[in-house]
Amino acid sequence: MSEASARSWRESLATYTHPRVLQLLFLGFSAGLPFLLVFSTLSAWLREFGISRTAIGFISWIGITYSFKFVWSPVVDRVPLPWITNWLGRRRAWMLLAQAGIGLGLLGMSFCDPRVDLWWLVVLALVVAFSSATQDIALDAFRIEATDESLQGATAATYQLGYRIAVLAAGAGALYIAEFVSWPTAYRTMAALGLVGIATTFIISEPKRLSAAGTTELEGKVAAFASGLGAMPGWARETLIFIYGAIVCPFVDFFARYGWMAVVLLLFIGLFRLSDIAMGVMANPFYIDMGFSLSQIANVSKIYGFVMSILGALLGGALVFRVGAARLLAPSVFLIAASNLTFAWLAWVGQPDPLILTVAISVDNLAGGMSGSIFIAFLSGLTNTAYTATQYALFSSIMTLPGKLMGGSSGWIVDRLQADFSSTYKFGGYAIFFVYTALLGLPALVLALVVRRRFSKETPPS
């Protein structure tokens, strides 16, 4: 390795020591904690208590809450919270409110029995999901605004590291506690871990608000719009000005900067993680149906998977710094989709083989961690810092919506496939399902190549 190359790698790794980069470790933990608790960990709880796969699939539509956060993102971006915003700042105020909702919602879920309180459990899970999505809006805006472009890959990686640590706690940790103590204790413990995010929000400082070039001109149109409203009640005028400035301007800005390519970008964002999300709902039910114990699932898919995902996230962050995010999009899509085939292999074998599960988890988590850092950095670069929360919420909402919609029917699909093929191969229905989810990645792969050509002149940040 040449001296220049070695120095380049040292510079890449040195970005992880920046204070803002390190802060994202703890904020990532706060963001990642609720996700599995209303997704795959919840599905394991429900399946163990005898809830059908079809019902579990439909309940997973709770996750669609994350896909509609762009609807209320202008409120988070522009509306101050009484007293709290003056005290903490606009980003930290909304983060604190959302974190309180997450903790209280998880605590409420811990008092539910799925066999008799299923509807209450769903309602409280919705509270957690809504609060978590709100936290994501404010936290993503904070992350993008807190550093310059050169650190976006590093902040994406440490954010993912914290996120994955929380996923480990909400996945393996919750499963261990559920197996050796109880599910209510598991959820109460997770509610207590929500204090990590609250403490971090109090400690960190609010980032300065910056505006990208051309924003002043666009915002000037708000004043012109207001002057043309004529005589009307003050509340009506202020409402229209808010709608124009907080909702219309962010979307006009995005389409003005990218033209027709904006449509391609939004379509690509929506399909990027389709294979991963559509498959994820049935992962824990699959392990349980195959005969793996909760502790085996925790050891391999959660703890070992955590290590592989962190390696992938750090590798992805370093690659973004050296190569640039757009150049890595197509390989990321391919790896995400191809990793599902390893689960099809496990299902085809038809028995709980820990070695094959380890291989599947290795491929899946390494690909997921790496592609996560790459995609977060890419999306961050698409935003205008004047509209960070609204625009990034739009991107991250679209990113999960198609997968969540298709994931809701995944239990029904597996039930039908198992009914047709289980007599030939015990888990043949699952195997076909995993192949089907891998094929869902083909449209995203094609679009990744189109997007790559649009950003062909991109150079890695220096």
Secondary structure, DSSP 4 states (H G I P E B T S, - for coil): --HHHHHHHHHHHHGGGSHHHHHHHHHHHHHHHHHHHTTHHHHHHHHHTT--HHHHHHHGGGGHHHHTGGGTHHHHHHPPPTTHHHHH-HHHHHHHHHHHHHHHHHHHHTT--TTT-HHHHHHHHHHHHHHHHHHHHHHHHHHHHHS-GGGHHHHHHHHHHHHHHHHHIIIIIHHHHHHHT-HHHHHHHHHHHTHHHHHHHHHSPPPPP---TTHHHHHHHHHHHHHTS-S--HHHHHHHHHIIIIIIHHHHHHHHHHTTHHHHHHHHHHHHTHHHHHHHTTHHHHHHHHT--HHHHIIIIIIIHHHHHHHHHHHHHHHHHHH-SGGGHHHHHHHHHHHHHHHHHHHHHTS--HHHHHHHHHHHHHHHHHHHHHHHHHHHHH--GGGHHHHHHHHHHHHHHHHHHHHTTHHHHHHHHHHHHTTTSTTHHHHHHHHHHHHTTHHHHHHHHHHHHHTTT-----
